[in-house]
Amino acid sequence: KQKNEEHTKDRPGSTSRMPEDSRARLSPQGIAYKDLPHIANADGQHLFCRYWKPQASPRALAFVAHGAGEHCGRYDELAQMLTGLNFFVFAHDHVGHGQSEGDRMVVSDFQVFIRDSLQHIDLVKKEHPGLPIYIFGHSMGGAISILTVSERPSDFAGLVLISPLILPNPQSATSFKVFAAKVLNHLLPSFSLGSIDPNIISRNKEEVEAYVTDPLVYHGGMKVSFAMQLLNASARVGKALPDISLPVLLMHGTDDQLCDIKGSYHLMETVPSQEKILKVYDKAYHVLHKELPEVSSAVFREIETWLAEKIVTATGAGGI
Ligand SMILES: O=C1CC[C@@H](CCC(=O)N2CCC(COc3ccc(F)cc3Cl)CC2)N1
């Protein structure tokens, strides 16, 4: 031991740390992971998980991919509605988000989000063999959902996208800014660009307040390296669309200033899916499920109706 310490002391920059095991590992909020539902991803990072179980035995599974800076707890209402349809709903906080490990809103490669989602999906599918699985994504979570489906073309029964990130917003990604971001990424990857203006996420002031005061939401600026990963993601999404052929329900607000609705029009023109529905919400902002009551209730109703008819036919309990 003594010898060993001698050795590590000499080597610059090395520390002989005690191996940290799950027992001692704490969430960014200081809660022991042994007391939280969690999975460890391929890099050993602990991801906080949420599960919403229906009363009766589930008829279908739903995985929810949250957006940049937020966390899966913000989908509680949506998940509750789905458990009413006898869905077993599950989600996790992506690396660098909410109660999961990782530097805040940092990811080494966008693929990490897809890899971790597939790991969680495979885990839950093993526990519920044979059930159809639907995937939900909002904003950056929409890009994660599309890329997750494109890796498993026949695994999913449907894709629900709420204002997905498909094309970078022209303002935040002008060719000059993209060029600047690429240059900056080499020089100062941690340089912080602006943070999201909370007032443009929704017209619902209470929801804006909830977002601003939510301690699990990251309110810092977006690092250049993360912006690069988002650009990488939207490029990959553009290439994946021609291979998406599962049923798609897509919703977008005309006044979304964070993810351009043009991306959803492009998706509709590009995916070969037989069933693809785009619902446009006039004057609505980015977070449709947390918008003015008439918009969000329409969004929930839309999702409920779309899914109810699918799982009825899927379980063959349809009419004569
Ligand atoms: O409930 C909630 C609260 C938060 C919101 C989700 C937010 C989310 O996920 N966004 C919105 C911002 C968007 C910025 O995109 C870029 C920025 C710079 C760049 F250079 C290239 C891109 Cl593409 C990425 C996707 N929903």
The ligand as a Tripos MOL2 file, in Angstrom:
@<TRIPOS>MOLECULE
LIG
   26    28     1     0     0
SMALL
NO_CHARGES

@<TRIPOS>ATOM
      1 O1        -40.1860   22.2800  -21.4420 O.2       1 LIG1
      2 C1        -39.1960   22.7460  -22.0220 C.2       1 LIG1
      3 C2        -38.1950   23.6110  -21.4000 C.3       1 LIG1
      4 C3        -37.0470   23.7080  -22.4030 C.3       1 LIG1
      5 C4        -37.6480   23.2010  -23.6990 C.3       1 LIG1
      6 C5        -36.7730   22.2430  -24.4750 C.3       1 LIG1
      7 C6        -35.5990   22.9800  -25.0650 C.3       1 LIG1
      8 C7        -34.9800   22.1850  -26.2210 C.2       1 LIG1
      9 O2        -34.8830   20.9850  -26.1390 O.2       1 LIG1
     10 N1        -34.5700   22.8710  -27.3370 N.am      1 LIG1
     11 C8        -34.7700   24.3160  -27.4770 C.3       1 LIG1
     12 C9        -33.5040   25.0170  -27.8550 C.3       1 LIG1
     13 C10       -32.9020   24.4170  -29.1060 C.3       1 LIG1
     14 C11       -31.6320   25.1570  -29.4130 C.3       1 LIG1
     15 O3        -31.0770   24.5790  -30.5760 O.3       1 LIG1
     16 C12       -29.8520   25.0620  -30.9880 C.ar      1 LIG1
     17 C13       -29.1730   26.0720  -30.3130 C.ar      1 LIG1
     18 C14       -27.9440   26.5240  -30.8030 C.ar      1 LIG1
     19 C15       -27.4200   25.9370  -31.9620 C.ar      1 LIG1
     20 F1        -26.2250   26.3410  -32.4200 F         1 LIG1
     21 C16       -28.0850   24.9240  -32.6280 C.ar      1 LIG1
     22 C17       -29.3010   24.5060  -32.1230 C.ar      1 LIG1
     23 CL1       -30.1630   23.2380  -32.9330 Cl        1 LIG1
     24 C18       -32.6470   22.9290  -28.8950 C.3       1 LIG1
     25 C19       -33.9010   22.2100  -28.4710 C.3       1 LIG1
     26 N2        -38.8700   22.5420  -23.3030 N.am      1 LIG1
@<TRIPOS>BOND
     1     1     2 2
     2     2     3 1
     3     2    26 1
     4     3     4 1
     5     4     5 1
     6     5     6 1
     7     5    26 1
     8     6     7 1
     9     7     8 1
    10     8     9 2
    11     8    10 1
    12    10    11 1
    13    10    25 1
    14    11    12 1
    15    12    13 1
    16    13    14 1
    17    13    24 1
    18    14    15 1
    19    15    16 1
    20    16    17 ar
    21    16    22 ar
    22    17    18 ar
    23    18    19 ar
    24    19    20 1
    25    19    21 ar
    26    21    22 ar
    27    22    23 1
    28    24    25 1
@<TRIPOS>SUBSTRUCTURE
     1 LIG1         1 GROUP 0 **** ****
